[in-house]
């Protein structure tokens, strides 16, 4: 962003952050991408080992804890636009 465009750019960024649209079709695209990544991770020994190690090292209430890939996949399938809106309303 060049200097003279910084003001308008920040207004756009501010609007997007304060009033996200959370479009259903965009969520579905992102869910498909993430699901593909999770499926790839299930076939990678190093990914499985790292995921298992983190689950053994940290308790579920830790910010570093990672759910198993199948559990992440299930949560992903259940994720809705309303979940995103609720999270945004609560934390932003």
Secondary structure, 3 states (H helix, E strand, C coil): CCHHHHHHHHHHHHHHHHCCCCCHHHHHHHHHHHHHHHHHHHCCHHHHHHHHHHHHHCCCCCCCCCCCHHHHHHHHHHCCHHHHHHHHHHHC
